[in-house]
Amino acid sequence: MENKSDLNRIVIALGGNALGNTPKEQQRKVEMAAKSLVDLISQGNEILICHGNGPQVGMINLAFEEGSKSNDKIVPMELPESIAMSQGYIGYHLQKAIKKELYDKKMPWHVATVVTQIEVDEEDEAFQDPKKPIGSFYTKREAEQLIAENEGLIMKEDAGRGYRRMVPSPLPKNIVEKECIINMLDNEFIVIACGGGGIPVVKNNSGEYKGVPAVIDKDFASAKLADAIDADYLFILTAVDKVSINWGRPNQKDLDSITVKEAEKYCKEGHFASGSMLPKVKAAIKFVKGGKGRRAVIASLEKASLIMQGKNGTVVHS
C-alpha cells in the first residue's frame, strides 16, 4: 500500500440515471463501473463514492404509496426513509461489485456504505419552489392523472424527456456523519456515502435531527463532502463523455477543459439544463473555488479509468 500522502484523494459522484432503471440493470452497470473505479485505485488514488438516486427513490416512494392503496398492511413511506432505503440497496450493489474487483486484483482495501444524513436549513427557499426531479418519466397525460390522484403532487417537464415528480432541493449545510467517513477513509476503506445527496435533516435546539421531505442534489452533496475531506479531485460521472455547449444544435461543441470563469459564463448563458447538467457544473465550480489546486471533472461513468489519462471528461479548473 502506498503512503497516503502520495495518493490523490478523489470524490466520485455517480449519476442515479447512469445506474439503470431496475435492480438487475443497476447491478450489471455497477459491475461494469466497478472495474473503472478500482482501476483508479491501481493508478495511485484514494476514492470515496457518492451516488444519485433520482429514479430509485421515486420507485421506492411510489411502490409504498401504491401498495398502501390496496393493502392496509402497507403504509406510505416518507421521503427521508425512502432515501435511506435507496442508500442501502444502491450501496449494497456497489459494495458487492467493488469487493469482487478488489478480491480479483488481490488489493487490501475494504468497502462499506455509510447511511448518511445531511443537515439543511429549514428556511431554505427551495422548500417554497420544488424543482428537483425524482422517479420515472411520464407522458403529459400520465402526469396529469397522477396529479389528480395524489393531492399536493407536483409534476413538471424535465429536459425534454417527459414529466417527473418535483420535490424541494435545499443546499447541504453539514454532513452529520463526516467524522465517521473520514476515519474510515483514513483506514483503507473505500467509503460509499451521501447516497442520493444524503438524507435531508434539520437540527432543533436540543441537537436532535429530524428528516424533512426533500432531496438534496447529489452533485452539491458530493462537492460538500469533497470540500470537507479536502479532496484533490471531484469526479462527477454521468452518461456522457463531456460537457457540451449549444447541446442538440448544429453548432454543439464538446468541452475538454474550462476555467471556473468560463463555466460561470456558460451557466449564465443558459447552456445547461437545470434538471441535469447545470447542477453538475455548479457543483464543480463550487468545489474548485474552495481550495488551491483543486480540479473537477464531469465525465462518463463507463470510462472513469481514462480520466487521469486525459482521455475522458471535461476538466473544470481555476
C-alpha positions as CSV (number, residue, x, y, z in Angstrom):
1,M,0.0,0.0,0.0
2,E,1.3,3.4,-0.9
3,N,1.8,6.1,1.7
4,K,-1.4,8.1,2.0
5,S,0.3,11.4,1.5
6,D,1.2,10.2,-2.0
7,L,-2.4,9.4,-3.0
8,N,-4.7,11.7,-4.9
9,R,-8.0,11.8,-2.9
10,I,-10.9,11.7,-5.3
11,V,-14.6,12.0,-4.5
12,I,-16.6,10.3,-7.2
13,A,-20.3,11.2,-7.8
14,L,-22.2,8.6,-9.8
15,G,-25.4,9.7,-11.5
16,G,-28.5,7.9,-10.5
17,N,-29.8,7.7,-14.1
18,A,-26.5,6.2,-15.2
19,L,-27.1,3.3,-12.8
20,G,-30.2,2.0,-14.7
21,N,-33.9,1.7,-14.0
22,T,-34.2,-1.7,-12.4
23,P,-32.2,-3.5,-9.7
24,K,-30.9,-6.1,-12.3
25,E,-29.9,-3.4,-14.8
26,Q,-28.3,-1.5,-12.0
27,Q,-26.3,-4.5,-10.8
28,R,-25.0,-5.0,-14.4
29,K,-24.0,-1.4,-14.8
30,V,-22.4,-1.2,-11.3
31,E,-20.3,-4.3,-12.1
32,M,-19.0,-2.6,-15.2
33,A,-18.3,0.6,-13.4
34,A,-16.5,-1.2,-10.6
35,K,-13.7,-2.1,-12.9
36,S,-13.0,1.5,-13.7
37,L,-13.4,2.6,-10.1
38,V,-10.9,0.0,-8.8
39,D,-8.5,0.9,-11.7
40,L,-8.4,4.4,-10.3
41,I,-7.0,3.0,-7.0
42,S,-4.5,0.9,-9.0
43,Q,-3.3,4.2,-10.6
44,G,-2.4,5.6,-7.2
45,N,-5.6,7.3,-6.0
46,E,-7.9,7.1,-2.9
47,I,-11.6,7.1,-3.7
48,L,-14.8,7.9,-1.9
49,I,-18.0,7.3,-3.8
50,C,-21.3,9.2,-3.7
51,H,-24.3,8.4,-6.0
52,G,-27.6,9.7,-7.2
53,N,-30.9,8.1,-6.6
54,G,-33.4,10.0,-8.7
55,P,-35.1,7.1,-10.4
56,Q,-34.6,4.7,-7.5
57,V,-36.0,6.9,-4.7
58,G,-39.0,7.7,-6.8
59,M,-39.6,4.0,-7.5
60,I,-39.4,3.1,-3.8
61,N,-41.6,6.0,-2.7
62,L,-44.2,5.2,-5.4
63,A,-44.2,1.5,-4.6
64,F,-45.2,2.1,-1.0
65,E,-47.7,4.7,-2.0
66,E,-49.5,2.5,-4.5
67,G,-49.2,-0.6,-2.3
68,S,-50.9,1.2,0.6
69,K,-54.0,1.8,-1.6
70,S,-54.7,-1.9,-2.0
71,N,-53.2,-3.4,1.2
72,D,-53.8,-2.0,4.7
73,K,-50.6,-3.7,5.9
74,I,-48.5,-1.4,3.7
75,V,-48.1,2.2,4.7
76,P,-46.9,5.1,2.6
77,M,-43.2,5.7,3.1
78,E,-41.9,9.2,3.9
79,L,-39.2,10.6,1.5
80,P,-36.4,10.6,4.1
81,E,-37.0,6.9,4.8
82,S,-37.2,6.2,1.0
83,I,-33.8,7.9,0.5
84,A,-32.3,5.8,3.3
85,M,-33.6,2.7,1.6
86,S,-32.1,3.8,-1.7
87,Q,-28.8,4.4,0.0
88,G,-28.9,0.8,1.3
89,Y,-29.7,-1.0,-1.8
90,I,-27.5,1.0,-4.2
91,G,-24.7,0.8,-1.7
92,Y,-25.2,-3.0,-1.4
93,H,-24.8,-3.3,-5.2
94,L,-21.7,-1.1,-5.2
95,Q,-20.2,-3.0,-2.3
96,K,-20.6,-6.3,-3.9
97,A,-19.2,-5.3,-7.3
98,I,-16.2,-3.3,-5.9
99,K,-15.4,-6.0,-3.3
100,K,-15.3,-8.6,-6.1
101,E,-12.9,-6.4,-8.2
102,L,-10.7,-5.9,-5.1
103,Y,-10.6,-9.6,-4.4
104,D,-9.8,-10.5,-8.1
105,K,-6.9,-8.0,-8.0
106,K,-5.7,-9.0,-4.6
107,M,-6.0,-5.5,-3.3
108,P,-6.2,-5.0,0.5
109,W,-8.9,-2.3,0.6
110,H,-12.2,-2.6,2.4
111,V,-15.5,-1.2,1.2
112,A,-18.5,-0.1,3.2
113,T,-21.6,2.1,2.9
114,V,-22.5,4.8,5.4
115,V,-26.2,5.8,5.7
116,T,-25.6,9.5,5.6
117,Q,-27.7,12.4,7.0
118,I,-27.0,15.9,5.7
119,E,-28.2,19.0,7.6
120,V,-30.1,21.6,5.6
121,D,-31.6,25.0,6.5
122,E,-35.4,24.6,7.2
123,E,-35.7,28.2,5.9
124,D,-34.0,27.4,2.6
125,E,-36.1,29.0,-0.2
126,A,-36.1,25.6,-2.1
127,F,-38.9,24.4,0.1
128,Q,-41.2,27.1,-1.5
129,D,-40.3,26.1,-5.0
130,P,-39.8,22.4,-5.7
131,K,-37.6,21.8,-8.7
132,K,-35.7,18.6,-8.1
133,P,-36.9,15.7,-10.4
134,I,-37.2,12.2,-9.0
135,G,-38.7,9.0,-10.1
136,S,-39.6,7.8,-13.6
137,F,-40.5,9.8,-16.7
138,Y,-44.2,10.1,-17.6
139,T,-46.2,11.4,-20.6
140,K,-48.2,14.6,-20.0
141,R,-51.4,12.6,-19.8
142,E,-49.9,10.2,-17.2
143,A,-48.6,13.1,-15.2
144,E,-52.0,14.8,-15.2
145,Q,-53.6,11.6,-14.0
146,L,-51.1,11.2,-11.1
147,I,-51.6,14.8,-10.1
148,A,-55.4,14.3,-10.0
149,E,-55.0,11.1,-7.8
150,N,-52.4,12.5,-5.4
151,E,-53.0,15.7,-3.5
152,G,-50.0,18.0,-3.4
153,L,-48.1,16.1,-6.0
154,I,-46.1,18.4,-8.4
155,M,-45.1,17.1,-11.9
156,K,-43.1,19.1,-14.4
157,E,-41.5,18.6,-17.8
158,D,-37.8,17.6,-17.4
159,A,-35.2,18.3,-20.0
160,G,-37.4,17.4,-22.9
161,R,-37.6,13.7,-21.8
162,G,-41.1,13.7,-20.2
163,Y,-42.7,14.6,-16.9
164,R,-41.3,13.8,-13.4
165,R,-42.2,14.4,-9.8
166,M,-40.7,17.6,-8.4
167,V,-39.6,17.9,-4.8
168,P,-37.7,20.6,-2.8
169,S,-33.9,20.5,-3.2
170,P,-32.2,22.5,-0.4
171,L,-28.5,23.1,-0.3
172,P,-26.4,21.0,2.1
173,K,-25.0,22.7,5.2
174,N,-23.3,20.0,7.1
175,I,-22.6,16.2,6.8
176,V,-23.7,14.6,10.0
177,E,-21.5,11.5,9.7
178,K,-18.5,13.4,8.3
179,E,-16.0,12.3,11.1
180,C,-17.1,8.7,10.6
181,I,-16.5,8.9,6.9
182,I,-13.0,10.5,7.3
183,N,-12.0,7.9,9.9
184,M,-12.9,5.0,7.5
185,L,-11.2,6.7,4.6
186,D,-8.0,7.0,6.6
187,N,-8.1,3.3,7.4
188,E,-8.1,1.8,3.9
189,F,-11.8,1.9,3.3
190,I,-13.5,2.7,0.1
191,V,-16.4,4.6,1.5
192,I,-19.8,4.9,-0.2
193,A,-21.5,7.9,1.4
194,C,-24.0,10.8,0.9
195,G,-26.1,8.5,-1.4
196,G,-28.8,10.3,-3.2
197,G,-27.5,13.6,-1.8
198,G,-27.9,12.3,1.7
199,I,-31.0,12.1,3.9
200,P,-32.0,15.8,4.4
201,V,-32.4,16.7,8.1
202,V,-32.9,19.8,10.2
203,K,-31.4,20.3,13.7
204,N,-33.5,21.5,16.6
205,N,-32.3,23.4,19.7
206,S,-31.7,20.2,21.6
207,G,-29.4,18.9,18.9
208,E,-31.9,16.3,17.6
209,Y,-32.0,15.8,13.8
210,K,-35.4,15.4,12.0
211,G,-35.9,14.2,8.4
212,V,-37.6,16.6,6.0
213,P,-39.4,15.8,2.7
214,A,-36.8,16.9,0.2
215,V,-34.0,15.6,-2.0
216,I,-30.5,17.2,-1.9
217,D,-28.8,17.3,-5.2
218,K,-26.1,14.6,-5.1
219,D,-23.6,16.8,-7.0
220,F,-23.8,19.5,-4.4
221,A,-23.6,17.0,-1.6
222,S,-20.6,15.4,-3.3
223,A,-18.9,18.8,-3.6
224,K,-19.7,19.4,0.1
225,L,-18.1,16.1,1.0
226,A,-15.1,16.7,-1.3
227,D,-14.5,20.0,0.4
228,A,-14.9,18.6,3.9
229,I,-12.2,15.9,3.3
230,D,-10.0,18.4,1.3
231,A,-10.1,16.1,-1.8
232,D,-7.8,16.8,-4.8
233,Y,-10.4,15.9,-7.4
234,L,-14.2,15.8,-7.7
235,F,-15.3,13.4,-10.5
236,I,-18.9,13.8,-11.5
237,L,-19.7,10.7,-13.5
238,T,-22.8,10.5,-15.8
239,A,-23.9,9.1,-19.1
240,V,-22.0,11.5,-21.4
241,D,-18.2,11.8,-22.1
242,K,-18.0,15.6,-21.9
243,V,-19.9,18.7,-21.1
244,S,-21.3,20.5,-24.3
245,I,-22.4,24.0,-25.1
246,N,-25.2,24.5,-27.6
247,W,-26.3,21.0,-26.9
248,G,-28.5,19.4,-29.6
249,R,-27.8,22.2,-32.1
250,P,-25.7,22.1,-35.3
251,N,-23.1,24.2,-33.5
252,Q,-22.8,21.8,-30.5
253,K,-19.3,21.9,-29.0
254,D,-17.8,19.4,-26.6
255,L,-15.6,21.0,-24.0
256,D,-12.2,19.4,-23.0
257,S,-11.2,21.9,-20.3
258,I,-12.7,25.1,-19.0
259,T,-11.9,27.6,-16.3
260,V,-14.2,28.5,-13.5
261,K,-14.8,31.9,-15.1
262,E,-15.8,30.2,-18.4
263,A,-18.0,27.7,-16.7
264,E,-19.8,30.5,-14.8
265,K,-20.3,32.4,-18.1
266,Y,-21.8,29.3,-19.8
267,C,-24.2,28.8,-16.9
268,K,-25.4,32.4,-17.1
269,E,-25.9,32.0,-20.9
270,G,-28.3,29.0,-20.2
271,H,-26.3,26.3,-21.9
272,F,-27.1,23.7,-19.3
273,A,-30.5,22.1,-18.3
274,S,-31.5,22.8,-14.7
275,G,-32.5,19.2,-14.0
276,S,-29.4,17.6,-15.4
277,M,-26.1,19.3,-16.4
278,L,-26.5,22.7,-14.6
279,P,-26.1,21.3,-11.0
280,K,-23.1,19.3,-12.1
281,V,-21.3,22.3,-13.5
282,K,-22.3,24.5,-10.5
283,A,-21.0,21.8,-8.1
284,A,-17.8,21.6,-10.0
285,I,-17.3,25.3,-9.8
286,K,-18.1,25.4,-6.0
287,F,-15.5,22.7,-5.3
288,V,-12.7,24.2,-7.4
289,K,-13.2,27.6,-5.9
290,G,-13.0,26.2,-2.4
291,G,-9.3,25.3,-2.4
292,K,-6.0,25.8,-4.2
293,G,-5.1,23.3,-6.9
294,R,-8.4,21.5,-7.0
295,R,-9.9,20.1,-10.2
296,A,-13.3,18.8,-11.0
297,V,-14.1,16.5,-13.9
298,I,-17.5,15.8,-15.5
299,A,-17.2,12.6,-17.5
300,S,-18.6,9.2,-18.5
301,L,-19.1,6.6,-15.8
302,E,-18.1,3.7,-18.1
303,K,-14.8,5.4,-18.9
304,A,-13.8,6.6,-15.5
305,S,-10.4,5.0,-15.5
306,L,-9.4,7.1,-18.6
307,I,-9.9,10.4,-16.8
308,M,-6.5,10.7,-15.2
309,Q,-5.0,10.0,-18.7
310,G,-6.9,12.9,-20.1
311,K,-8.9,10.7,-22.4
312,N,-12.4,11.3,-20.9
313,G,-14.2,14.2,-19.4
314,T,-14.4,17.9,-19.2
315,V,-11.9,19.4,-16.7
316,V,-13.0,22.4,-14.6
317,H,-10.1,24.3,-13.1
318,S,-9.2,27.7,-11.6
